[in-house]
Amino acid sequence: MPPSSSGMKELCALLNISIGYYIDKVANFTLDRNATIKAKNLRSKAKEKIFADVKDEREQRKESQREQKDKERTAKLDKMNPAAREKFLKKEEEKHRKRRMKKSGG
């Protein structure tokens, strides 16, 4: 490191020139055919791994939401008296029946 600020300015100018040179050098660098194929394969494997991780995370989140919803439903049913529980279950079954009818086209 230069001891004075004037030396620092010169160093900064030299660094800008050298960094620009290396950026241009790397940008114009080309790989041979085998290296290009290998790089593409490595990139695709990395991409697949990332997507698999994201997919697993999403599935775990959906599963935990499903479990939470089921726990809330059972807690709600436990708090109900028998007549209200029967009414609730009947309504729920009616909703499921309508959904099945809608999906089957009838």
SEVO-103005 format. One record per residue: residue number from 1; x, y, z of N, C-alpha, C, O in turn. Coordinates in steps of 0.1 Angstrom, whole numbers, plus 2048, in hexadecimal, padded with zeros to 3 digits. Example, Ala and Ser with C-alpha at 12.3 -4.5 7.8 and 13.67 -1.06 7.14 Angstrom:
<atoms>
num | nx | ny | nz | cax | cay | caz | cx | cy | cz | ox | oy | oz
1 | 884 | 7C7 | 84E | 87B | 7D3 | 84E | 884 | 7DF | 84E | 88E | 7DF | 855
2 | 880 | 7EA | 847 | 889 | 7F5 | 847 | 881 | 800 | 84F | 886 | 80B | 850
</atoms>
This chain:
<atoms>
num | nx | ny | nz | cax | cay | caz | cx | cy | cz | ox | oy | oz
1 | 808 | 7F4 | 800 | 800 | 800 | 800 | 809 | 80C | 800 | 813 | 80D | 808
2 | 806 | 816 | 7F7 | 80E | 822 | 7F7 | 80B | 82A | 804 | 800 | 82B | 809
3 | 816 | 831 | 809 | 814 | 839 | 815 | 80C | 846 | 813 | 807 | 84B | 81D
4 | 80C | 84B | 807 | 805 | 858 | 805 | 7F8 | 856 | 7FD | 7F6 | 84C | 7F6
5 | 7F0 | 861 | 7FD | 7E3 | 860 | 7F6 | 7E6 | 861 | 7E7 | 7DE | 85B | 7DF
6 | 7F0 | 868 | 7E3 | 7F3 | 869 | 7D4 | 7F7 | 85B | 7CF | 7F3 | 858 | 7C3
7 | 7FE | 853 | 7D6 | 802 | 846 | 7D2 | 7F5 | 83D | 7D2 | 7F5 | 834 | 7C9
8 | 7EB | 840 | 7DA | 7DF | 838 | 7DA | 7D7 | 83B | 7CD | 7D1 | 831 | 7C8
9 | 7D7 | 847 | 7C9 | 7D0 | 84A | 7BC | 7D7 | 843 | 7B1 | 7CF | 83E | 7A8
10 | 7E4 | 842 | 7B0 | 7EB | 83B | 7A6 | 7E7 | 82C | 7A6 | 7E5 | 826 | 79C
11 | 7E7 | 827 | 7B2 | 7E4 | 819 | 7B4 | 7D6 | 816 | 7B0 | 7D3 | 80B | 7A9
12 | 7CD | 81F | 7B3 | 7BF | 81D | 7AF | 7BD | 81D | 7A0 | 7B6 | 815 | 79A
13 | 7C5 | 826 | 799 | 7C4 | 826 | 78A | 7CA | 819 | 784 | 7C4 | 814 | 77B
14 | 7D5 | 814 | 78A | 7DB | 808 | 785 | 7D1 | 7FC | 787 | 7D0 | 7F3 | 77F
15 | 7CB | 7FC | 793 | 7C1 | 7F1 | 796 | 7B5 | 7F1 | 78C | 7B1 | 7E7 | 787
16 | 7B0 | 7FD | 789 | 7A5 | 7FE | 77F | 7A9 | 7F9 | 772 | 7A2 | 7F2 | 76B
17 | 7B5 | 7FC | 76D | 7BA | 7F8 | 760 | 7BC | 7E8 | 760 | 7B7 | 7E2 | 757
18 | 7C2 | 7E3 | 76B | 7C4 | 7D5 | 76B | 7B7 | 7CD | 76D | 7B6 | 7C2 | 767
19 | 7AE | 7D2 | 775 | 7A1 | 7CB | 777 | 79A | 7CB | 769 | 794 | 7C1 | 766
20 | 79A | 7D6 | 763 | 793 | 7D7 | 756 | 799 | 7CD | 74C | 792 | 7C7 | 744
21 | 7A6 | 7CC | 74C | 7AD | 7C3 | 743 | 7A9 | 7B4 | 746 | 7A6 | 7AD | 73C
22 | 7A9 | 7B0 | 752 | 7A5 | 7A3 | 756 | 796 | 7A0 | 753 | 793 | 794 | 750
23 | 78E | 7A9 | 755 | 780 | 7A7 | 752 | 77E | 7A5 | 743 | 777 | 79C | 73F
24 | 785 | 7AD | 73B | 784 | 7AB | 72C | 78A | 79D | 728 | 785 | 796 | 720
25 | 795 | 799 | 72F | 79B | 78C | 72C | 792 | 781 | 72F | 791 | 777 | 727
26 | 78B | 781 | 73B | 782 | 776 | 73F | 776 | 776 | 736 | 771 | 76C | 732
27 | 771 | 782 | 732 | 765 | 783 | 729 | 768 | 77C | 71C | 75F | 777 | 716
28 | 774 | 77E | 716 | 777 | 778 | 709 | 77D | 76A | 70A | 781 | 765 | 6FF
29 | 77D | 764 | 715 | 783 | 757 | 717 | 779 | 74D | 712 | 76D | 74D | 715
30 | 77D | 743 | 70A | 774 | 739 | 705 | 77A | 72B | 709 | 786 | 729 | 70A
31 | 771 | 722 | 70C | 774 | 714 | 70F | 774 | 70C | 703 | 76D | 70E | 6F9
32 | 77C | 701 | 704 | 77B | 6F7 | 6F9 | 76E | 6EF | 6FA | 767 | 6F0 | 703
33 | 76B | 6E7 | 6F0 | 75F | 6E0 | 6EF | 75C | 6D7 | 6FB | 751 | 6D8 | 701
34 | 765 | 6CF | 6FF | 763 | 6C6 | 70B | 760 | 6CE | 717 | 758 | 6CA | 71F
35 | 768 | 6D8 | 719 | 766 | 6E1 | 726 | 759 | 6E8 | 726 | 752 | 6E9 | 730
36 | 754 | 6EC | 71A | 747 | 6F2 | 719 | 73C | 6E8 | 71C | 733 | 6EC | 724
37 | 73D | 6DC | 717 | 733 | 6D2 | 71A | 733 | 6CF | 729 | 728 | 6CD | 72F
38 | 73F | 6CD | 72F | 740 | 6CA | 73D | 73A | 6D6 | 745 | 733 | 6D3 | 74F
39 | 73D | 6E2 | 741 | 737 | 6ED | 749 | 728 | 6EE | 748 | 721 | 6F1 | 752
40 | 722 | 6EB | 73C | 714 | 6EB | 73B | 70E | 6E0 | 743 | 703 | 6E2 | 74A
41 | 714 | 6D4 | 744 | 70F | 6C9 | 74C | 70F | 6CD | 75B | 706 | 6CA | 762
42 | 71A | 6D3 | 75F | 71B | 6D7 | 76D | 711 | 6E2 | 771 | 70B | 6E1 | 77B
43 | 70F | 6EB | 767 | 704 | 6F5 | 76A | 6F7 | 6EF | 76B | 6EF | 6F3 | 774
44 | 6F4 | 6E6 | 762 | 6E6 | 6E0 | 762 | 6E4 | 6D7 | 76F | 6D9 | 6D7 | 774
45 | 6EF | 6D0 | 773 | 6EE | 6C9 | 780 | 6EB | 6D2 | 78C | 6E3 | 6CF | 794
46 | 6F3 | 6DD | 78C | 6F1 | 6E7 | 797 | 6E3 | 6EC | 797 | 6DC | 6EE | 7A1
47 | 6DE | 6F0 | 78B | 6D0 | 6F5 | 789 | 6C6 | 6EB | 78E | 6BD | 6EF | 795
48 | 6C7 | 6DE | 78A | 6BE | 6D4 | 78F | 6BE | 6D2 | 79E | 6B4 | 6D0 | 7A4
49 | 6CA | 6D3 | 7A4 | 6CB | 6D1 | 7B2 | 6C4 | 6DD | 7B9 | 6BD | 6DB | 7C3
50 | 6C6 | 6E9 | 7B4 | 6BF | 6F5 | 7BA | 6B0 | 6F3 | 7B9 | 6A9 | 6F5 | 7C3
51 | 6AB | 6EF | 7AD | 69D | 6EE | 7AC | 698 | 6E2 | 7B4 | 68C | 6E3 | 7B9
52 | 69F | 6D8 | 7B6 | 69B | 6CD | 7BE | 69A | 6D1 | 7CD | 691 | 6CE | 7D4
53 | 6A4 | 6D9 | 7D1 | 6A4 | 6DE | 7DF | 697 | 6E7 | 7E1 | 691 | 6E6 | 7EC
54 | 695 | 6F0 | 7D8 | 689 | 6F9 | 7D9 | 67C | 6F1 | 7D9 | 673 | 6F4 | 7E1
55 | 67C | 6E7 | 7D0 | 66F | 6DE | 7D0 | 66D | 6D7 | 7DD | 662 | 6D6 | 7E2
56 | 678 | 6D1 | 7E3 | 677 | 6CA | 7EF | 672 | 6D4 | 7FA | 66A | 6D0 | 803
57 | 678 | 6E0 | 7FA | 674 | 6EA | 805 | 665 | 6ED | 803 | 65E | 6EE | 80D
58 | 661 | 6EF | 7F7 | 653 | 6F2 | 7F5 | 64A | 6E7 | 7F9 | 63F | 6E9 | 7FF
59 | 64E | 6DA | 7F6 | 646 | 6CF | 7FA | 645 | 6CE | 80A | 63B | 6CB | 80F
60 | 650 | 6D0 | 810 | 651 | 6D0 | 81F | 647 | 6DA | 825 | 640 | 6D8 | 82F
61 | 648 | 6E6 | 81F | 63F | 6F1 | 824 | 630 | 6EE | 822 | 628 | 6F0 | 82B
62 | 62D | 6E8 | 816 | 61F | 6E4 | 814 | 61B | 6D9 | 81E | 610 | 6DA | 823
63 | 624 | 6D0 | 820 | 620 | 6C5 | 82A | 61E | 6CA | 838 | 615 | 6C6 | 83F
64 | 627 | 6D4 | 83C | 625 | 6D9 | 849 | 618 | 6E1 | 84A | 611 | 6E1 | 855
65 | 615 | 6E9 | 83F | 608 | 6F0 | 83F | 5FC | 6E6 | 840 | 5F2 | 6E9 | 847
66 | 5FD | 6DB | 839 | 5F2 | 6D1 | 839 | 5F1 | 6CC | 847 | 5E6 | 6CA | 84C
67 | 5FC | 6C8 | 84D | 5FC | 6C3 | 85B | 5F6 | 6CD | 865 | 5EE | 6CA | 86D
68 | 5FA | 6DA | 863 | 5F5 | 6E4 | 86C | 5E5 | 6E6 | 86A | 5DE | 6E7 | 874
69 | 5E1 | 6E6 | 85E | 5D3 | 6E7 | 85B | 5CB | 6DB | 861 | 5C0 | 6DD | 867
70 | 5D1 | 6CF | 860 | 5CA | 6C3 | 865 | 5C9 | 6C4 | 875 | 5BF | 6C0 | 87B
71 | 5D4 | 6C9 | 87B | 5D4 | 6CB | 88A | 5CA | 6D4 | 88E | 5C2 | 6D2 | 898
72 | 5C9 | 6E0 | 887 | 5BE | 6EA | 88A | 5B0 | 6E4 | 889 | 5A8 | 6E7 | 891
73 | 5AE | 6DC | 87E | 5A1 | 6D6 | 87C | 59E | 6CC | 887 | 592 | 6CC | 88C
74 | 5A7 | 6C4 | 88B | 5A4 | 6BA | 896 | 5A2 | 6C2 | 8A3 | 599 | 6BE | 8AB
75 | 5A9 | 6CC | 8A5 | 5A7 | 6D4 | 8B2 | 599 | 6DA | 8B1 | 592 | 6DB | 8BC
76 | 595 | 6DF | 8A6 | 588 | 6E5 | 8A4 | 57D | 6DB | 8A7 | 573 | 6DE | 8AD
77 | 57F | 6CF | 8A1 | 575 | 6C4 | 8A3 | 574 | 6C0 | 8B2 | 56A | 6BD | 8B7
78 | 580 | 6C0 | 8B8 | 580 | 6BB | 8C6 | 578 | 6C5 | 8CF | 572 | 6C1 | 8D9
79 | 579 | 6D2 | 8CC | 572 | 6DC | 8D4 | 563 | 6DC | 8D2 | 55B | 6E1 | 8DA
80 | 55E | 6D7 | 8C6 | 550 | 6D7 | 8C3 | 548 | 6CD | 8CB | 54D | 6C2 | 8CF
81 | 53B | 6D0 | 8CD | 532 | 6C6 | 8D3 | 52E | 6BC | 8C8 | 530 | 6BF | 8BC
82 | 529 | 6B1 | 8CB | 526 | 6A6 | 8C1 | 51D | 6AB | 8B6 | 51F | 6A8 | 8AA
83 | 512 | 6B3 | 8B9 | 509 | 6B7 | 8AE | 510 | 6C1 | 8A5 | 50E | 6C0 | 899
84 | 518 | 6CA | 8AA | 51F | 6D4 | 8A1 | 52A | 6CC | 899 | 52C | 6D0 | 88D
85 | 530 | 6C2 | 89F | 53A | 6BB | 898 | 534 | 6B3 | 88C | 539 | 6B3 | 881
86 | 528 | 6AD | 88F | 522 | 6A6 | 884 | 51E | 6AF | 879 | 51F | 6AC | 86D
87 | 518 | 6BB | 87C | 514 | 6C5 | 872 | 521 | 6C9 | 86A | 520 | 6CA | 85E
88 | 52C | 6CC | 871 | 538 | 6D0 | 86A | 53D | 6C6 | 861 | 540 | 6C9 | 855
89 | 53D | 6B9 | 865 | 542 | 6AE | 85D | 539 | 6AC | 851 | 53E | 6A9 | 846
90 | 52C | 6AE | 853 | 523 | 6AC | 848 | 525 | 6B7 | 83D | 525 | 6B5 | 831
91 | 527 | 6C4 | 842 | 52A | 6CF | 839 | 537 | 6CC | 831 | 538 | 6CF | 825
92 | 541 | 6C8 | 838 | 54E | 6C5 | 832 | 54D | 6BA | 827 | 552 | 6BB | 81D
93 | 545 | 6B0 | 82A | 543 | 6A5 | 821 | 53C | 6AA | 814 | 53F | 6A6 | 809
94 | 532 | 6B3 | 817 | 52B | 6B9 | 80B | 534 | 6C1 | 802 | 533 | 6C0 | 7F6
95 | 53D | 6C8 | 808 | 547 | 6D0 | 800 | 550 | 6C7 | 7F8 | 552 | 6C9 | 7EC
96 | 555 | 6BC | 7FE | 55D | 6B2 | 7F7 | 555 | 6AB | 7EC | 55B | 6A9 | 7E1
97 | 549 | 6A8 | 7EE | 540 | 6A2 | 7E4 | 53E | 6AB | 7D8 | 540 | 6A7 | 7CD
98 | 53C | 6B8 | 7DB | 53A | 6C2 | 7D0 | 547 | 6C3 | 7C8 | 546 | 6C4 | 7BC
99 | 552 | 6C3 | 7CF | 55F | 6C4 | 7C8 | 561 | 6B8 | 7BF | 566 | 6BA | 7B3
100 | 55E | 6AC | 7C4 | 560 | 6A0 | 7BC | 557 | 6A0 | 7B0 | 55B | 69C | 7A5
101 | 54B | 6A5 | 7B2 | 541 | 6A6 | 7A7 | 546 | 6B0 | 79C | 545 | 6AD | 790
102 | 54B | 6BB | 7A1 | 550 | 6C5 | 798 | 55C | 6C0 | 790 | 55D | 6C2 | 784
103 | 565 | 6B9 | 796 | 571 | 6B4 | 790 | 56D | 6A9 | 786 | 573 | 6A8 | 77B
104 | 563 | 6A1 | 789 | 55F | 696 | 780 | 556 | 69B | 775 | 554 | 693 | 76B
105 | 552 | 6A7 | 775 | 54A | 6AD | 76A | 53B | 6AB | 76C | 534 | 6AC | 762
106 | 537 | 6A7 | 777 | 528 | 6A5 | 779 | 523 | 6AC | 784 | 517 | 6AC | 787
</atoms>
